[in-house]
Amino acid sequence: MKSDSFAELIFLFTTVTAFCSLESRFAYKNLHNHRIQLLTLSQLIPINLSMLLSARQKGESAY
């Protein structure tokens, strides 16, 4: 059980890090093109967190 929560923490950390690095690239690209991206990747992070938490409450694996 402990290794499962540790694996979830690592998964969460890498997901958030990947989203943040991707978002910074998209933000730079959009600034360069003078376009506004409506749905940014930072808005997807809470969705991912809520999916992980709801799966945890049901006792299932989120991946």
N, C-alpha and C positions, 0 to 999 in steps of 0.2 A: 504493500500500500504506500509505503514511504517512497519507494522508487517511482511509483506512478505519479505522485505529486511533484517529485523532482523533475521527471520527464516533462510534465505539463508546464512547469516553470521555465524550463529550457526552451520548450516549443513556443511559449508565450513571448519570451525575451527575443528569440530569433525572428518571430513574426513581426513584432513591434519594430525591431531594428530594421528589418527589410522594408517595411512600409514607410518608415521615416526616411530612409535613404532614397527610396523611390519617389516619395512625395517631394523631397527637396529637388530632385532632378526635374520632375514635372513642373514644379513651381518656377524653377529657373527658365524652363522652356516656355511656359506660358507668359512669364514676364517678358521674355525676349520676343514672343509673337504678339504681345498685347492682347492675349485672350485670357478669359477667366474660366477655369475648370469648375463646373458646378458641383460635382461630387468628388471631393478630394479623398485621398487615401486615409487621411486622419479620421474621417467620418466612418471608415470601415473598421477601424480598430475596436471601438466599443461594440460593434456588431459581433466581431470575432470573440471578444471577451464574454459577451452575453451567451453566445452559443456554447462556449466552453463551460461556463458556469451552469447552464441549464442541463447540459449533458452530464456534468459532475453530480448534480442533484438527482438525476434519474439513475445514476450509477453506471452510466455507459461511458465508453471512450469517445472523445470528440474527434479522433482522427481515424 
